[in-house]
Amino acid sequence: WSTVKTSVMPTMQMFNGSKAWLAIFMITFCGLVAYFVNKARSGKKLWVREIAGLAAIDEAVGRATEMGRSVLFVAGIQDINEIQTLAGLTVLSRVARTAAEYGAQIEVPTCRSLVMAAARETVEASYLAAGRPDSYQPDRIHYLTDEQFAFVAGVTGYMVREEPAACIYMGGFYAESLILAETGNHIGAIQVAGTAMPSQLPFFVAACDYTLIGEEFFAASAYLSDDPLQIGSLKGQDWGKFVSVVILVIGVLFATFSSMGNNDAGFFKDTLDYMQENMLGDAGFFRVVEAESMQVGDNS
């Protein structure tokens, strides 16, 4: 039997102390994003690494113009509420404007009706911005079907019949990625792909000329849009990732030095425990030192 010496009473707190480091990380990351967004809005040109696949888009559209063939753009098979589809439509805006300036025809088959409506508005706005509203043909941005392989069958049938000079795939793809990429490779088209689907990236890398891998796809949409909000958010998130990598490297070094010492105490061990229990755990900002307690039992 245990003897109760003191009673425990709950006290209301304004802030959950176990989430202190989470709050610090959130304030730091959000502050970086807000800082770079304001910096971009003020007219400061933020540097973004040039991606080879973006430079190849102008080359691909120019080749299609010289050959008198069309440019095929596929924005994935996901609906309009998916972030990859929105990023693909941002790239479509740049592709359509380049096609309007060069006088090339662009073909955009879609797998969702809402994506078709958004793609038509995007392409029309690009043609207006390029000063070629008379060249805009809404019938070339059309809806096929919601079925996955029926959609890819329709797209590949168009590719075999019309043989577009450039095929651009930007969005969320599944098993149809290899079918599209292999068909485009068979007809000899320049292919530029971008997706955040890890399982489909190997097929695009193997069959396409240029591939935007993972976050490069979202960075491309921000870079092409030239929107201060997107550019500033991209820059702030990159700095937030840099801070996370620095903390990770420090933790690895402290864990290495602690294991080399072969002791259970010391500066490296204490710091490593603090990072694990407080920064990554729920122990709060201050380290709690637990006092040793002795348990008295009945041996009878």
C-alpha positions, 0 to 999 in steps of 0.5 A: 500500500502507498501512502499519499503525502501531498495531493495534486491539483491541476492549474490552468496555463496560458500556454502548453509548455511541452510545445515551446520548441514547436512554437519557436520553430513555427515562429522562425519559419513563418518569420522567414517566409514573411520576411522574404515575401515582403522583400519580394513585394518591395521590388527586390529580385530574389535569386532562384536557381535556374532549372534546365527543364524550364529553359528547354520549354522555350526550345521545345516550343520553338522546335514545334513552331519550326516543324509546323507541329503542335505542343502537347501539354498534360496537366496530370489526372488529378482534380483541380483541388490538388496542389500538383494540378495547380502547379501544372496550370502555372507552368501551362500559363508560361507554355501557352504564352510562349506558344502564342508568341511563336505562333505554335498550336497547343493541345491540352487534353484533360481528365477532369472537367474543372481542370478543363475550365481552368486550363481554358481560362489560363490559356486564354489569359496567356494569349491575351497577355501575348497580344494574340487573342485571335489565335486562341482556340478553346476547342484544343483544350478539351475533356476526354474522360475521368477514367485513368487508362481511357484517358491515357489511351485517348492521349496516346492515340492523339500522339501517334496520329498527330505526332506533336513535336513537344510533349510536356507533362506537369502534374500528378501522374500514376501508372500512365506516366510510363505509357505517355513517356514511352509513346512520346519517345517513340514519336521522337518528341522533346519531352519535359516532365515534372511531378511530385509522385516519387513512384513515377519519377523513375519512368519520367527520368528514363524516357523524358529529356528533362525531368523536374524532380519533386520540389523542383516542380513547385519551384518551377511554378513559382519561378515562372509565375514571377509572383512575389508571394510565391517567390518569397514563400519559396525562398523562406521555405528554403531558408527554413529547410536550411535551419533544419539541416543545420540542427540535424547536422549538429545533432549528428555531430553531438551523437557521434562525439557522445558515442566516442566518449563511451560515458553516460554524462558530459557536455555532449551527452547532456546536449544530445539528451536535451535535443531529443527530449526537449527540442524533438520531444515534449519535455518543454523549453527547460530541462526537468531534473527528476529527483531519485525516489526510493520505494518502500515495499512490504516484504511480508 
